[in-house]
Amino acid sequence: MYSYLLDHTDAETAGEIVSQVYHSENLNRLFVEDYEAYFRNSRFSGVSLESFVPDVDPPPEVQRELERLHPGRQQFSKIGILARCHKA
């Protein structure tokens, strides 16, 4: 990633991006499918997951590559999820 970024930005910025993407505790590394599974296996009933900001669909070639790199994952357009849960 760092080498790729050096073709697009300076070394300091590339280093910061790599640090944020791979090491930051502020970045969530879960997939939408992970959240769906967590809620499905929870004690909540009537769970609904909704986008609270518009989705950003990746271009088809990016979508294909993401699916190849992350088997079983298909939802790469969500920026944020709102979970509405009912107590069982």
DSSP file (Angstrom, degrees, kcal/mol; ACC not computed):
  #  RESIDUE AA STRUCTURE BP1 BP2  ACC     N-H-->O    O-->H-N    N-H-->O    O-->H-N    TCO  KAPPA ALPHA  PHI   PSI    X-CA   Y-CA   Z-CA
    1    1 A M     >        0   0    0      0, 0.0     4,-2.9     0, 0.0     5,-0.2   0.000 360.0 360.0 360.0 -45.6    0.0    0.0    0.0
    2    2 A Y  H  >  +     0   0    0      1,-0.2     4,-1.8     2,-0.2    13,-0.1   0.933 360.0  47.8 -58.6 -47.5    2.8    2.4    0.9
    3    3 A S  H  > S+     0   0    0      1,-0.2     4,-0.6     2,-0.2    -1,-0.2   0.909 112.5  49.7 -60.8 -42.8    4.6    1.8   -2.4
    4    4 A Y  H >4 S+     0   0    0      1,-0.2     3,-1.3     2,-0.2     4,-0.2   0.929 109.8  51.1 -60.7 -45.7    1.4    2.3   -4.3
    5    5 A L  H >X S+     0   0    0     -4,-2.9     3,-2.2     1,-0.3     4,-1.8   0.808  96.4  68.4 -65.6 -29.3    0.6    5.5   -2.4
    6    6 A L  H 3< S+     0   0    0     -4,-1.8    -1,-0.3     1,-0.3    -2,-0.2   0.762  94.3  58.5 -62.1 -22.9    4.0    7.0   -3.2
    7    7 A D  T << S+     0   0    0     -3,-1.3    -1,-0.3    -4,-0.6    -2,-0.2   0.577 117.3  33.0 -77.5  -8.3    2.9    7.2   -6.8
    8    8 A H  T <4 S+     0   0    0     -3,-2.2     2,-0.3    -4,-0.2    -2,-0.2   0.537 126.2   7.2-124.6 -13.2    0.1    9.4   -5.7
    9    9 A T  S  < S-     0   0    0     -4,-1.8    -1,-0.2     2,-0.0     2,-0.1  -0.914  84.3 -70.3-157.8-179.5    1.3   11.5   -2.8
   10   10 A D     >  -     0   0    0     -2,-0.3     4,-2.6     1,-0.1     5,-0.2  -0.331  47.7-105.4 -81.6 166.6    4.3   12.3   -0.6
   11   11 A A  H  > S+     0   0    0      1,-0.2     4,-2.5     2,-0.2     5,-0.2   0.864 117.3  52.1 -62.2 -40.2    6.0    9.9    1.8
   12   12 A E  H  > S+     0   0    0      2,-0.2     4,-2.0     1,-0.2    -1,-0.2   0.934 113.1  43.7 -64.2 -45.6    4.6   11.6    5.0
   13   13 A T  H  > S+     0   0    0      2,-0.2     4,-2.6     1,-0.2    -2,-0.2   0.912 112.9  52.3 -66.0 -42.3    1.1   11.4    3.7
   14   14 A A  H  X S+     0   0    0     -4,-2.6     4,-2.4     1,-0.2    -2,-0.2   0.916 109.8  49.9 -59.3 -43.4    1.5    7.8    2.4
   15   15 A G  H  X S+     0   0    0     -4,-2.5     4,-2.2     1,-0.2    -1,-0.2   0.891 110.9  48.9 -62.6 -40.3    2.9    6.8    5.9
   16   16 A E  H  X S+     0   0    0     -4,-2.0     4,-2.6     2,-0.2    -2,-0.2   0.902 110.7  50.1 -67.5 -41.0   -0.1    8.4    7.6
   17   17 A I  H  X S+     0   0    0     -4,-2.6     4,-2.8     2,-0.2     5,-0.2   0.941 111.7  47.9 -62.3 -47.0   -2.6    6.7    5.4
   18   18 A V  H  X S+     0   0    0     -4,-2.4     4,-2.5     1,-0.2     5,-0.4   0.908 112.0  50.7 -60.4 -42.2   -1.0    3.3    5.9
   19   19 A S  H  X>S+     0   0    0     -4,-2.2     4,-2.1    -5,-0.2     5,-1.1   0.925 113.4  44.5 -61.6 -45.6   -1.0    3.9    9.7
   20   20 A Q  H  X5S+     0   0    0     -4,-2.6     4,-0.6     3,-0.2     7,-0.2   0.925 116.7  45.0 -65.6 -44.7   -4.6    4.9    9.7
   21   21 A V  H  <5S+     0   0    0     -4,-2.8    -2,-0.2    -5,-0.2    -1,-0.2   0.904 127.4  24.6 -68.5 -42.0   -5.8    2.0    7.5
   22   22 A Y  H  <5S+     0   0    0     -4,-2.5    -2,-0.2    -5,-0.2    -3,-0.2   0.670 134.6  21.9-101.7 -18.2   -3.8   -0.8    9.1
   23   23 A H  H  <5S+     0   0    0     -4,-2.1    -3,-0.2    -5,-0.4    -2,-0.1   0.616  83.7 112.7-127.5 -17.1   -3.1    0.3   12.7
   24   24 A S    ><< -     0   0    0     -5,-1.1     3,-0.6    -4,-0.6    -4,-0.0  -0.349  50.6-152.9 -67.5 137.3   -5.6    2.9   13.8
   25   25 A E  T 3  S+     0   0    0      1,-0.2    -1,-0.2    -2,-0.1    -5,-0.0   0.539  92.7  69.1 -81.3  -7.1   -8.1    1.9   16.5
   26   26 A N  T 3  S+     0   0    0     -6,-0.1     2,-0.5     2,-0.1    -1,-0.2   0.633  82.8  84.7 -84.1 -14.6  -10.5    4.5   15.1
   27   27 A L  S <  S-     0   0    0     -3,-0.6     2,-0.5    -7,-0.2     0, 0.0  -0.781  73.7-139.7 -96.5 127.6  -11.1    2.5   11.9
   28   28 A N        -     0   0    0     -2,-0.5    -2,-0.1     1,-0.1    -3,-0.0  -0.723  14.8-172.5 -84.3 127.2  -13.8   -0.2   11.9
   29   29 A R        +     0   0    0     -2,-0.5     2,-0.2     2,-0.1    -1,-0.1   0.116  45.8 113.6-108.8  20.1  -12.6   -3.2   10.0
   30   30 A L        -     0   0    0      1,-0.0     2,-0.2     2,-0.0    -2,-0.1  -0.586  60.0-130.0 -89.8 155.6  -15.9   -5.2   10.1
   31   31 A F    >>  -     0   0    0     -2,-0.2     4,-1.6     1,-0.1     3,-0.7  -0.651  24.2-112.3 -97.8 158.8  -18.0   -5.9    7.0
   32   32 A V  H 3> S+     0   0    0     43,-0.6     4,-2.5     1,-0.3     5,-0.2   0.902 120.5  57.7 -54.9 -41.7  -21.8   -5.3    6.8
   33   33 A E  H 3> S+     0   0    0      1,-0.2     4,-2.1     2,-0.2    -1,-0.3   0.823 101.0  56.5 -61.2 -31.1  -22.2   -9.1    6.7
   34   34 A D  H <> S+     0   0    0     -3,-0.7     4,-2.6     2,-0.2    -1,-0.2   0.938 108.2  46.5 -64.4 -46.2  -20.4   -9.3   10.1
   35   35 A Y  H  X S+     0   0    0     -4,-1.6     4,-2.7     1,-0.2     5,-0.3   0.917 110.1  53.6 -62.8 -42.7  -23.0   -6.9   11.6
   36   36 A E  H  X S+     0   0    0     -4,-2.5     4,-2.5     1,-0.2    -1,-0.2   0.920 111.2  46.5 -57.0 -43.7  -25.8   -8.8   10.1
   37   37 A A  H  X S+     0   0    0     -4,-2.1     4,-2.0     2,-0.2    -2,-0.2   0.905 110.7  52.0 -66.6 -41.9  -24.5  -12.0   11.6
   38   38 A Y  H  < S+     0   0    0     -4,-2.6    -2,-0.2     1,-0.2    -1,-0.2   0.932 114.8  41.8 -60.9 -45.7  -24.0  -10.5   15.0
   39   39 A F  H >< S+     0   0    0     -4,-2.7     3,-1.3     1,-0.2     5,-0.2   0.895 111.9  54.6 -70.0 -38.6  -27.5   -9.1   15.1
   40   40 A R  H 3< S+     0   0    0     -4,-2.5    -1,-0.2    -5,-0.3    -2,-0.2   0.861 113.6  43.2 -59.9 -35.8  -29.0  -12.4   13.7
   41   41 A N  T 3< S+     0   0    0     -4,-2.0    -1,-0.3    -5,-0.2    -2,-0.2   0.320 100.1  95.3 -94.3   7.3  -27.2  -14.3   16.5
   42   42 A S  S <  S-     0   0    0     -3,-1.3    -3,-0.1    -4,-0.1    -4,-0.0  -0.274  87.8-109.2 -88.5 179.3  -28.2  -11.8   19.2
   43   43 A R  S    S+     0   0    0     -2,-0.1    45,-0.5     2,-0.1     2,-0.1   0.444  84.9 109.1 -87.1  -1.3  -31.1  -11.9   21.7
   44   44 A F        -     0   0    0     -5,-0.2     2,-0.3    43,-0.2    43,-0.2  -0.391  55.4-153.7 -72.6 153.6  -32.7   -8.9   19.8
   45   45 A S  E    S+A   86   0A   0     41,-3.2    41,-1.9     1,-0.2    -2,-0.1  -0.882  70.1  24.2-121.2 159.1  -35.8   -9.5   17.8
   46   46 A G  E    S+     0   0A   0     -2,-0.3     2,-0.3     1,-0.2    -1,-0.2   0.876  78.2 179.4  58.7  40.8  -37.1   -7.5   14.8
   47   47 A V  E     -     0   0A   0     -3,-0.2     2,-0.4    38,-0.1    38,-0.2  -0.554   7.2-177.8 -76.3 134.5  -33.6   -6.2   13.9
   48   48 A S  E     -A   84   0A   0     36,-2.2    36,-2.8    -2,-0.3     2,-0.5  -1.000  12.3-156.4-131.9 136.3  -33.4   -3.9   10.9
   49   49 A L  E     +A   83   0A   0     -2,-0.4     2,-0.3    34,-0.2    34,-0.2  -0.942  20.0 174.0-110.6 129.1  -30.2   -2.4    9.5
   50   50 A E  E     -A   82   0A   0     32,-2.6    32,-3.7    -2,-0.5     2,-0.3  -0.938  34.5-112.2-132.4 152.9  -30.5    0.7    7.4
   51   51 A S  E     -A   81   0A   0     -2,-0.3    30,-0.2    30,-0.2     4,-0.1  -0.680  20.5-168.4 -77.9 137.8  -28.1    3.2    5.8
   52   52 A F  S    S+     0   0    0     28,-0.6    -1,-0.1    -2,-0.3    29,-0.1   0.429  77.0  37.2-107.8  -0.7  -28.3    6.6    7.5
   53   53 A V  S    S-     0   0    0     27,-0.4    26,-0.3     0, 0.0    27,-0.3  -0.956 107.7 -78.9-136.4 157.0  -26.2    8.3    4.8
   54   54 A P        -     0   0    0      0, 0.0    -2,-0.1     0, 0.0     2,-0.1  -0.259  49.4-115.4 -58.1 140.1  -26.4    7.6    1.0
   55   55 A D        -     0   0    0     23,-0.1     2,-0.5    24,-0.1    23,-0.2  -0.369  17.6-143.4 -68.8 154.2  -24.5    4.5   -0.1
   56   56 A V        -     0   0    0     21,-2.6    -1,-0.0    -2,-0.1     0, 0.0  -0.906  15.4-149.2-122.7  99.9  -21.5    5.0   -2.4
   57   57 A D        -     0   0    0     -2,-0.5    20,-0.1     1,-0.1     6,-0.0  -0.525  13.6-130.1 -73.8 127.9  -21.4    2.1   -4.9
   58   58 A P        -     0   0    0      0, 0.0     5,-0.1     0, 0.0    -1,-0.1  -0.396  36.6 -89.4 -69.7 153.8  -17.9    1.2   -6.1
   59   59 A P    >>  -     0   0    0      0, 0.0     4,-2.6     0, 0.0     3,-0.7  -0.285  44.7-105.2 -57.5 151.5  -17.3    0.9   -9.8
   60   60 A P  H 3> S+     0   0    0      0, 0.0     4,-2.5     0, 0.0     5,-0.2   0.847 120.3  51.6 -51.7 -41.1  -18.1   -2.6  -11.1
   61   61 A E  H 3> S+     0   0    0      2,-0.2     4,-1.8     1,-0.2     5,-0.1   0.869 111.7  47.1 -67.4 -34.0  -14.4   -3.6  -11.6
   62   62 A V  H <> S+     0   0    0     -3,-0.7     4,-2.8     2,-0.2    -1,-0.2   0.908 110.6  52.5 -70.3 -42.4  -13.7   -2.5   -8.0
   63   63 A Q  H  X S+     0   0    0     -4,-2.6     4,-2.5     1,-0.2    -2,-0.2   0.927 109.7  49.1 -57.1 -46.7  -16.7   -4.4   -6.7
   64   64 A R  H  X S+     0   0    0     -4,-2.5     4,-2.0     1,-0.2    -1,-0.2   0.910 112.3  47.7 -60.7 -43.2  -15.5   -7.6   -8.5
   65   65 A E  H  X S+     0   0    0     -4,-1.8     4,-2.6     2,-0.2    -1,-0.2   0.904 111.0  50.6 -67.3 -40.9  -12.0   -7.2   -7.0
   66   66 A L  H  X S+     0   0    0     -4,-2.8     4,-1.9     1,-0.2    -2,-0.2   0.914 110.9  49.0 -62.4 -42.1  -13.3   -6.6   -3.5
   67   67 A E  H  < S+     0   0    0     -4,-2.5     6,-0.3    -5,-0.2    -1,-0.2   0.871 111.5  50.2 -64.4 -36.0  -15.5   -9.7   -3.8
   68   68 A R  H  < S+     0   0    0     -4,-2.0    -2,-0.2    -5,-0.2    -1,-0.2   0.916 114.4  43.7 -66.8 -42.7  -12.5  -11.7   -5.0
   69   69 A L  H  < S+     0   0    0     -4,-2.6    -2,-0.2     1,-0.3    -1,-0.2   0.752 122.6  38.2 -74.2 -24.6  -10.3  -10.5   -2.1
   70   70 A H  S >< S-     0   0    0     -4,-1.9     3,-2.1    -5,-0.2    -1,-0.3  -0.660  84.7-153.4-129.9  75.2  -13.1  -11.0    0.5
   71   71 A P  T 3  S+     0   0    0      0, 0.0    -3,-0.1     0, 0.0     3,-0.1  -0.160  80.1  20.6 -52.9 137.7  -15.0  -14.2   -0.4
   72   72 A G  T 3  S+     0   0    0      1,-0.3     2,-0.4    -5,-0.2    -5,-0.1   0.331 100.7 108.2  85.9  -7.7  -18.6  -14.2    0.9
   73   73 A R    <   +     0   0    0     -3,-2.1    -1,-0.3    -6,-0.3    -3,-0.2  -0.859  26.2 151.9-104.6 137.3  -18.7  -10.4    1.1
   74   74 A Q        +     0   0    0     -2,-0.4     2,-1.1     1,-0.1    -1,-0.1   0.509  47.3  88.6-135.3 -17.9  -20.7   -8.3   -1.3
   75   75 A Q        +     0   0    0      1,-0.2   -43,-0.6     2,-0.1   -42,-0.2  -0.736  36.3 140.5 -96.5  96.9  -21.8   -5.2    0.5
   76   76 A F        +     0   0    0     -2,-1.1    -1,-0.2     1,-0.1   -20,-0.0   0.233  54.6  77.1-116.2  10.6  -19.1   -2.6    0.0
   77   77 A S        +     0   0    0    -20,-0.1   -21,-2.6    -3,-0.1     2,-0.3   0.562  64.4 108.2-100.9  -8.8  -21.2    0.5   -0.5
   78   78 A K        +     0   0    0    -23,-0.2     3,-0.1     1,-0.2   -23,-0.1  -0.505  34.8 176.0 -76.2 133.2  -22.3    1.3    3.0
   79   79 A I  S    S+     0   0    0      1,-0.4     2,-0.3   -26,-0.3    -1,-0.2   0.732  74.6   2.5 -98.6 -34.7  -20.8    4.3    4.7
   80   80 A G        -     0   0    0    -27,-0.3   -28,-0.6     2,-0.0   -27,-0.4  -0.993  63.3-148.7-152.0 152.2  -22.8    4.0    7.9
   81   81 A I  E     -A   51   0A   0     -2,-0.3     2,-0.5   -30,-0.2   -30,-0.2  -0.980   1.8-157.5-127.3 135.6  -25.4    1.6    9.4
   82   82 A L  E     -A   50   0A   0    -32,-3.7   -32,-2.6    -2,-0.4     2,-0.5  -0.960  14.6-156.8-108.0 122.5  -28.3    2.4   11.7
   83   83 A A  E     -A   49   0A   0     -2,-0.5     2,-0.6   -34,-0.2   -34,-0.2  -0.884   6.0-166.4-103.0 125.9  -29.5   -0.7   13.7
   84   84 A R  E     +A   48   0A   0    -36,-2.8   -36,-2.2    -2,-0.5     2,-0.4  -0.959  18.3 179.2-109.8 119.5  -33.0   -0.7   15.0
   85   85 A C  E     -     0   0A   0     -2,-0.6     2,-0.4   -38,-0.2   -39,-0.2  -0.925  20.5-150.6-127.2 146.0  -33.4   -3.5   17.5
   86   86 A H  E     -A   45   0A   0    -41,-1.9   -41,-3.2    -2,-0.4     2,-0.2  -0.934  29.9-112.0-113.7 137.6  -36.3   -4.7   19.7
   87   87 A K              0   0    0     -2,-0.4   -43,-0.2   -43,-0.2   -41,-0.0  -0.473 360.0 360.0 -67.0 133.2  -35.7   -6.4   23.0
   88   88 A A              0   0    0    -45,-0.5    -1,-0.2    -2,-0.2   -44,-0.1   0.485 360.0 360.0 -71.7 360.0  -36.7  -10.1   22.8
